[in-house]
Amino acid sequence: MTLLVDPPTAAPAVGPANRPVPRSAVRGAVPPDLDLDALAADLDAIRAEVLAELGEADAAYVDGLVRLQRRLELGGRLALWAGVLPPAWVAGVAMLGLSKILENMELGHNVLHGQWDWLRDPDLHSTTWEWDNVCPSEQWKHTHNHLHHQWTNVAGMDGDLGYGLIRIDPDQPWRPRDFGQPLYFVLLALGFEYGVALQDLEQDVTSGADRATWWPKLRATAAKVGRQVTKDLVAFPLLSVPFGPAGVVAAATGALAANVVRNVWAFSVIFCGHFPDGAEVFDPEVVEGETRGGWYRRQILGSANFEGGRIMDLLSGNLDHQIEHHLFPDLPSNRYAEIAPRVREVCERHGLAYNTASFPRQFGSVVRKVLRLALP
């Protein structure tokens, strides 16, 4: 297995719409006493050890996860078939919502990172997986794997910094529209999959790309949205025709509610891992000539963990270990909890902050930041 995200050696060109904001000082400058080569060697050793150990236990984990997710989806669909009955509707939303969370977070996100490519299973390969989400997998891999993970929290280069909608960096100029960002925050949470689906297109359009670049992406996204809407809000609800119009409406609203549950949860996990207090934002100058150790350092300081135990690990796609994920995006996620204490020890030994706190505390700091930065 090869590392899917390598440290860049130079900063890419920045489009006009994404040109970084000038600052009086470069944030994220490397402390003079930090040995970046030693940091890289320590973290490379952890990664190499995990790769050498991958085997049957890891394969059994992901196989069991696939079975669990499919059973939850089947149970949820069956319950919503009789969703005209309130207890069945609630049970259906719960099971289908949980199924979608597992499919998007612990399966889709991680499969598309290539974490399971070493199994050589065509059903779990990053080149063939199409997830239960309105964002086409290929577009997501471009904005997320290539742009976000390469340029984590670099102003003007990482499109995930506020998703082009929310002012998340106090050095970003305030605009009158930012008064509305508490509303944008809520709307993005409710329809998070649509915000993600439009991200690649938005970056192309705002950077001035020609129609030949973004038009095929728009068509692919529209087709994917059509397939998802047809499946969840038309095809499966029509199976409830024996219960009359009320049964069809109940099945459709149940599927819609399950999607919203998944969207809000995924949004919360992502924002807790990237934007709480202490997550650093970097100037583009920092990545000029960046070494492997410098890339590792930026991943550590630009990410944040949150705590919650094994159930939280599963439901978050192990992104409660966002620091470990940003350091090793292609390692199977079930290994993150195992290596987290070692990563933390490396950070402490090299004098790097290891940002971790409870989920409520991290999310609360994100909300406070969004409210505070809505003002000039």
C-alpha positions in Angstrom: 0.0 0.0 0.0 1.3 3.5 -0.8 0.6 6.7 0.9 -2.3 8.3 -0.9 -1.6 11.8 0.4 2.1 12.8 0.3 3.4 16.1 1.7 3.6 18.7 -1.0 6.9 20.2 -2.0 5.4 23.5 -3.3 2.2 25.4 -3.1 -0.1 25.2 -6.1 -1.4 28.2 -7.9 -4.2 29.9 -6.1 -7.2 31.0 -8.2 -8.4 34.6 -8.2 -11.4 33.9 -6.1 -9.4 31.9 -3.5 -6.5 34.3 -3.3 -5.2 34.3 0.3 -5.8 37.3 2.5 -2.6 39.3 3.2 -1.6 39.1 6.8 1.0 41.1 8.8 2.7 37.9 10.1 2.8 34.3 8.9 1.0 32.1 11.3 2.2 28.5 11.7 5.9 29.3 11.4 8.0 26.4 12.5 9.5 26.8 16.1 13.3 26.9 15.9 13.7 24.0 18.3 11.4 21.6 16.5 13.3 18.8 14.6 11.0 18.1 11.7 13.0 15.2 10.5 12.9 13.5 13.8 9.1 14.2 14.0 8.7 12.6 10.5 10.8 9.6 11.5 8.7 9.0 14.7 5.4 9.2 12.8 6.6 7.2 9.9 7.6 4.4 12.3 4.1 4.2 13.7 2.6 4.1 10.2 5.0 1.4 9.0 4.3 -0.8 12.1 0.5 -0.6 11.5 0.9 -1.5 7.8 3.1 -4.5 8.7 0.4 -5.8 11.0 -2.7 -5.5 8.8 -4.3 -8.8 8.3 -7.3 -11.1 9.0 -8.5 -9.2 12.1 -8.8 -6.0 10.1 -10.6 -7.7 7.2 -13.0 -9.3 9.7 -13.7 -5.9 11.2 -14.7 -4.3 7.9 -16.7 -7.4 6.8 -18.7 -7.3 10.0 -19.3 -3.6 9.6 -20.7 -4.1 6.1 -23.1 -6.8 7.3 -24.2 -4.6 10.2 -24.8 -1.6 8.0 -26.8 -3.7 5.4 -29.0 -5.2 8.1 -29.7 -1.9 9.6 -30.7 -0.5 6.2 -32.9 -3.5 5.5 -34.6 -3.2 9.0 -35.1 0.5 8.5 -36.6 0.1 5.0 -39.0 -2.6 6.3 -40.1 -0.5 9.3 -40.7 2.5 7.0 -42.8 0.3 4.7 -45.3 0.2 7.6 -44.3 3.8 8.6 -48.0 4.9 8.7 -47.8 3.3 12.2 -45.9 5.8 14.4 -43.8 3.2 16.3 -42.7 1.7 12.9 -41.9 5.2 11.6 -39.7 6.0 14.6 -37.9 2.7 14.4 -37.4 3.0 10.7 -35.9 6.5 11.0 -33.6 5.3 13.7 -32.3 2.2 11.9 -32.1 3.9 8.5 -30.4 7.0 9.9 -27.9 4.8 11.8 -27.3 2.8 8.6 -26.6 5.9 6.6 -24.2 7.2 9.3 -22.2 4.0 9.2 -22.3 3.9 5.4 -21.0 7.5 5.1 -18.7 7.8 8.0 -17.0 4.4 8.8 -17.5 2.9 5.4 -17.8 5.4 2.6 -15.4 8.1 3.8 -12.7 5.6 4.7 -13.1 3.3 1.7 -12.7 6.3 -0.6 -9.5 7.2 1.2 -8.2 3.8 0.0 -8.0 2.4 3.5 -9.2 -1.0 2.4 -7.6 -1.1 -1.1 -5.0 -3.6 0.3 -7.8 -6.2 0.5 -8.1 -6.1 -3.3 -11.9 -6.5 -2.8 -13.7 -4.7 -5.7 -16.6 -4.1 -3.4 -14.4 -2.2 -0.9 -12.0 -0.4 -3.3 -11.6 3.4 -3.5 -11.9 3.2 -7.3 -15.2 1.4 -7.4 -17.1 2.6 -4.3 -20.1 4.9 -4.8 -21.6 5.9 -1.5 -25.1 6.7 -0.4 -24.7 10.4 -0.7 -25.6 13.0 -3.3 -22.0 14.0 -3.9 -20.4 11.8 -6.6 -17.5 9.8 -5.2 -15.0 11.1 -7.8 -15.7 14.7 -7.1 -15.5 14.2 -3.3 -12.1 12.4 -3.6 -10.8 15.5 -5.5 -11.9 18.1 -3.0 -11.3 16.0 0.1 -8.4 13.6 -0.5 -6.4 15.8 -2.8 -7.2 19.4 -1.9 -8.3 19.3 1.8 -5.8 16.7 3.0 -2.9 18.2 1.1 -3.5 21.7 2.2 -5.2 21.2 5.5 -6.3 24.6 7.0 -4.2 26.7 4.6 -6.0 29.9 4.0 -7.1 30.3 0.3 -6.1 26.7 -0.5 -8.2 24.4 1.6 -11.8 24.7 0.5 -13.1 23.1 3.7 -12.3 26.2 5.7 -15.9 27.3 6.2 -16.9 25.6 3.0 -16.9 28.9 1.2 -19.9 29.9 3.3 -18.9 30.4 7.0 -16.3 32.8 8.3 -14.2 30.5 10.5 -10.9 32.5 10.5 -10.8 35.8 12.4 -8.2 37.1 9.9 -10.7 36.6 7.1 -12.2 40.0 6.1 -15.7 40.5 7.5 -18.5 41.0 5.0 -22.1 42.2 5.7 -23.4 38.8 4.7 -21.5 37.2 7.6 -24.3 38.5 9.9 -26.3 35.6 8.6 -23.8 32.9 9.2 -25.6 31.4 12.3 -28.4 30.7 9.8 -26.0 29.3 7.2 -24.5 27.1 9.9 -27.9 25.5 10.6 -28.8 25.2 7.0 -25.5 23.6 6.1 -25.9 21.1 8.9 -29.4 20.1 7.7 -28.3 19.7 4.1 -24.7 18.9 4.6 -24.5 16.3 1.8 -25.7 19.0 -0.7 -23.1 21.5 0.5 -20.4 18.8 0.0 -21.8 18.0 -3.4 -21.6 21.6 -4.6 -18.1 22.2 -3.2 -16.0 21.0 -6.2 -18.3 22.9 -8.6 -18.1 26.1 -6.4 -14.3 26.0 -6.4 -14.2 25.6 -10.2 -16.7 28.4 -10.8 -15.2 30.9 -8.4 -11.7 30.3 -9.7 -12.8 31.2 -13.2 -12.6 27.7 -14.7 -14.2 27.4 -18.2 -17.5 25.7 -18.8 -15.8 22.6 -20.2 -14.3 22.0 -16.8 -17.3 22.4 -14.5 -20.2 21.4 -16.8 -19.5 17.6 -16.7 -19.3 17.9 -12.9 -22.6 19.6 -12.7 -24.2 17.0 -14.9 -22.7 14.2 -12.8 -23.9 15.8 -9.6 -27.4 16.4 -10.9 -27.6 12.7 -12.0 -26.4 11.6 -8.6 -29.0 13.8 -6.8 -31.7 12.4 -9.1 -30.7 8.8 -8.3 -30.6 9.5 -4.5 -33.9 11.3 -4.4 -35.6 8.7 -6.6 -34.4 5.9 -4.4 -35.2 7.5 -1.0 -38.3 9.6 -1.7 -40.0 7.8 -4.6 -39.0 4.2 -5.2 -39.0 2.8 -1.6 -42.0 4.9 -0.5 -44.1 3.6 -3.4 -43.7 0.1 -1.9 -46.0 1.4 0.9 -48.9 1.9 -1.5 -50.9 -0.9 0.3 -51.1 1.5 3.3 -52.6 4.2 1.1 -51.3 7.7 0.4 -50.6 8.2 4.1 -48.3 5.2 4.0 -46.4 6.5 1.0 -46.0 10.0 2.7 -44.9 8.3 5.9 -42.2 6.3 4.2 -40.9 9.3 2.2 -40.8 11.6 5.3 -39.1 8.8 7.2 -36.3 8.5 4.6 -36.0 12.3 4.5 -35.7 12.4 8.3 -33.0 9.7 8.2 -31.0 11.7 5.7 -31.2 14.8 7.9 -30.1 12.8 10.9 -27.1 11.6 8.9 -26.3 15.1 7.6 -26.4 16.8 11.0 -24.2 14.1 12.6 -21.7 14.2 9.8 -21.6 18.0 9.9 -21.0 18.0 13.6 -18.2 15.4 13.4 -16.4 17.3 10.6 -16.7 20.7 12.3 -15.5 19.3 15.7 -12.4 17.9 14.0 -11.4 21.0 12.1 -12.7 24.2 13.6 -12.8 24.2 17.4 -10.6 26.5 19.5 -6.9 25.6 19.1 -7.2 24.3 15.5 -4.7 26.5 13.7 -5.1 28.2 10.3 -2.0 28.6 8.2 -0.7 31.2 5.7 0.2 29.9 2.2 3.9 30.8 2.9 4.1 28.0 5.4 3.8 25.3 2.7 6.4 26.7 0.4 9.1 24.0 0.3 7.3 22.1 3.0 9.0 18.9 4.1 7.4 15.7 5.2 7.9 16.7 8.9 6.4 20.1 8.2 3.4 18.4 6.6 3.0 16.2 9.6 3.3 19.2 11.9 0.6 21.1 10.0 -1.8 18.1 10.2 -1.4 17.9 14.0 -1.9 21.6 14.6 -4.7 22.0 12.1 -6.8 19.1 13.5 -8.6 18.3 16.7 -9.9 15.1 18.4 -12.9 14.6 20.6 -13.6 11.9 23.2 -16.4 9.4 23.5 -15.3 5.8 23.6 -15.8 2.9 21.2 -19.4 3.7 20.2 -18.2 7.2 19.3 -15.4 5.7 17.3 -17.8 3.7 15.3 -20.4 6.4 14.8 -17.9 9.1 13.8 -16.1 6.8 11.4 -13.2 7.0 13.9 -12.9 10.7 13.1 -13.0 11.5 16.8 -9.3 10.7 16.1 -9.1 13.4 13.5 -5.4 14.1 14.3 -4.5 10.5 13.6 -6.7 10.5 10.4 -5.0 13.6 9.1 -1.5 12.1 9.8 -2.4 8.7 8.2 -5.4 9.1 6.0 -4.9 5.7 4.3 -4.5 3.6 7.4 -7.7 1.6 8.3 -9.7 3.7 10.7 -10.1 0.9 13.2 -6.4 1.4 14.1 -6.7 5.0 15.1 -7.7 4.5 18.7 -4.9 2.0 19.1 -2.2 4.4 17.9 -3.6 7.6 19.4 -1.7 7.3 22.7 1.6 6.8 20.8 0.8 9.8 18.5 0.0 11.9 21.6 3.3 10.9 23.2 5.2 11.9 20.0 3.4 15.3 20.0 4.3 15.9 23.6 7.9 14.9 23.1 8.2 17.3 20.2 6.4 20.1 22.0 3.3 20.1 19.7 -0.2 20.7 21.1 -2.4 17.6 20.9 -5.9 19.2 20.8 -8.5 16.9 22.4 -11.6 17.4 24.5 -15.1 16.1 25.0 -17.5 16.3 22.0 -19.8 18.9 23.7 -16.7 21.1 24.5 -15.3 21.0 21.0 -18.7 21.6 19.3 -19.5 24.3 21.8 -16.3 26.1 20.9 -17.2 25.8 17.2 -20.6 27.4 17.8 -19.1 30.2 19.8 -16.6 30.9 17.0 -19.4 31.0 14.4 -21.4 33.4 16.5 -18.4 35.6 17.3 -17.2 35.8 13.7 -20.6 36.7 12.4 -19.8 40.2 13.8 -17.2 42.6 12.4 
